[in-house]
Amino acid sequence: MLSEKTIKELISTPAFLSHCNKLAYELGISRLDASQELLLELLDHRLRKWSDKDVTMAIAKDLPSLRWKIKYAAKDYYRRVNKDANRELEKAQMVAHMTRAQPSNPDEVLEALERLPELFKNANTRNWCESILRVGQKETMVRFHQTPRQFNSKLAKVCKYCHQHRQPKQPNSHTKERELLKQWDGLMVDPHTSDDDVQTFINGHQDYISQVVDNPLIKFQGKVLKDFVNSGKDKYTFNELMHTKYIKLEQELDRRKI
């Protein structure tokens, strides 16, 4: 079990901050939520066999093994969230087709029937859904003594259940990404850009920029995010990475227009 002091040190490391910001951006959640989830993932799995002393020493020496565990803990959590979201999306898709009187593909019906126990734990709801799949809406209303209003109400509740967990919000579109990179390029070539202007831009787009910073070419990632002007060679490396992304994205979007 890690001490409170060690946990505070762990969540303040550049590697943790970088992957926390990346998770927040990829999943569309707050950095606070991403930090809590990443920490739990580490404590429950990747760092489960590490002692407080092991973690403290790894932080002090900036050991690659700790950075590796943080990186793959973030990947583990991201994969699990995506898997759960996709499963819930399948539920929603199945329910969306339940009102068809006679589904055209018998194999699809059989597959849906086999999955009902997994999808719905409530026996009454499960039987109701099975009835829709087997005999359609009208016969189900007769069997369950439902008026059209009662049927629609039940269907709305089932759909609401299926949609409680949506797919994670996806990153910004290429158009928005291009605009962001274009703004950065503009800042870098404008002779009137101040240090405060640059830091304000980084703070305002930290979710995206943290992904660019997560690069082995940048030695002190946290410094670039929090104190760009004093980040030494890393700030020039970062600027080159941003410019390269901008050029490649412009070329990609131009190819799509052809």
N, C-alpha and C positions, 0 to 999 in steps of 0.2 A: 504494500500500500504506500503510495507516495504522500509525502507531507504536503501541507498547503504551500509552503515556501517553494518546494521543488516544482509543484504544479504551476505556480506563478512564473517561475523561471522557464519552464517548458513552453508555456503558451506565449512567451515573449521572444522565443528564438526566431530568427529570420525564416527558417524552414517552416516552422509551424504557422507563422503569420502569412507566408506566401501561399501555402496550400489551403489555409483557411479562407483567404480572399478568393482563391481559385474556386473552391467549393461554393462559396456564396454566389459567385458570378454564374457558374454553370447550373446551379440548382434554383437560382432566383430567390434565395433566402438571405436574411440579414447576416452580417459578419458575426454577430453575437451567437446566433443559432448555429452557424457553421463552426464556430470555435467550440461550442459545447458538444456538438456531435462528433467532431474530430477528436476531441479530448476523450470522450467516452469510448470511441472506437479504439484509440490507443491503449487506454487503461484495460479494456476488456479483452483485447486480442494481442496486438503487436508488442505491447510492453508488459503483458500480463506476468511474464516470468522475470522481469527486471526488478531489482530492488531499488529502493530510494537512492542508495549509494551509487548504483550503476547508472541511473539516469542523471544524477548530479555530476558525476565524472564525465559522462558523455556530453553534457551541456558545456561544461568548463573547457573541454578539449575540442569541442565542435566536431565530434566523431562522425564520420560518414555513415556509420551503422545506424545512428539515431536519425539522421536526415532520411536515410532509406526507409526506416520504419514509419516515419511521419508521412512520407510520400505515398507509400503503399497502403497505409491506413486510410488516407484520403481516397485513393482509388477503390479500396474495398467498400467504403461507405457509398461512394458515387454509384458503383455497380449495383449495390443492393437496393438503393433508392430507385434506380432505373428499373430494376427487375420488378419491384413491388408496384411501381406505377404502370408498367406495361401489363401486369396481371389485372390490375383494376380496370385498365382501359379495355381489355378483352371482355370483362364483365359487362361494361357499358355497351360495347358493340353487340354482344349477344342479346341483351335486353332490348336494344334498339330495334331488333328484328323479330321480337316476340309477337308483335301484333299481326304478323302475316298469318292468314288462315291456314295455308298449307305450304310450308317451306319447300322449295323446289329441290333441294339437295338432301336426300335421306341420310347421307353420311354426315353432313353438318348437324342434322338433328340428333343423330346418335351420339356424336361427340359432345354436343351441348348437354344432352341428358346425362351422360357419364360424368360431366363436370359439375352438375348441379349440387351434389353434396359438398363439394369444395367451395363453391361460390356462395351458397346460402345455408347457414347453420339452422335457421328457423324452419321447422318441418312444414308449417302451414304455407310459408312463402315458397318453399322448395316445391311443394305439391302443386301450388298455384301456377308456378312457372312451368312445371312439367306438363300441366294440362294445356297451357297455351301452345307449347311446342308440339304436343301430340294431336290436339283437336282444334286449336285455333281459339280466337276471341269469343265468338258467339256461344260455342258449346261450354267454354270455361265459365262464362257468365251464368249459364243455366246450372252447371254443376255446383258452383259456389254461391248461388242465389244472389247474384249481384246485378244491380241496375247499371246502366252505362256510366252514370256518375260515380258509383262505387268502384267500378272496374278502373276507370281512368284515375281515380284517386289512388288506388292500390298500385297501379302502374307507375304513377308519379313518384310514390314513395320508394319503390324498388329502383327506379332510375336514379333517384337522389342518392340512395345507398351506393349504387355503382359508380357514381361520379364524385364521391367524397374524396377520392385520391386521384388527382389528375396527373398527367405526365409533367415532369419538372419543366419549368420555364426554360426555353432554349435561349442560347446567347443571342445577342443582337444580330440583325440581318447584316448582309454584306454592305448594304447601302449605309446603314448607320455606322458600321465599322469604318468604312471609307471616310465618312464625314469626320469621325473622331481623329483618324490618322492625318487627314488633311488639316485639321485644326492644329494638331501638334507640329506638323511641318511648317505651318504658318507662324507659329510661335518661335520656332527655331531660327527662321530667316528674318524675322522682324527685329530691327536694331533697337526698337523701343521696348522690347520684352524685358521685364524685370525678373529677378529671382523669385519674388513673391508671385508673379504671374504664372511661372512654371510650376511652383509648388501647389498653387491653387488648382491648376489644371489636373495635376497628378491626384490630389486629394479628391477632386470631383469625379475622377474616372478610375478610382483605385481598383475596382473589381477587374476591369479589363487590363489595366497596366500591370497588375500583379501577375497575370499570366505571361506577359512578355518578359517580366523580370525573372520569372522562374526559368532561368537559362544558365547552364554551367559557365557561359562566358562572363557572367556577372558574378563577381566574388562576394560582394556585400549587398545582398538583395534588399534587406531591410533599410539600409542607408539610402538607397536610391528612392525608395518609397517615402521615407520620412524626412530626409535631408538631402534632396537631389543636388543642390548647388555645391555641397561639400562632399560629394561621393566619389571624388577623384576620377580615375580612368573609367570607372563603371558608368558614369553619366554619358561619356562619349560612346561607349559600347551600346548602352541602352538606346541612345538616339539613332545609332546606325541600325539597330534591330527594328525600331519603329519605322524608320525611313524605308528599309527593305520590305517590311510588311506592306507599306503603303504602295510601293511600286508594284509588288507582286499582285496585290489585290486589284489595282488599276488595270494591269495586264489581263488578269482573269476576267474581270467584268467586261473589258473590251472584246475579248474572245467570244463571250456569250452573246454579244450583240451581232456578231458576224452571221 
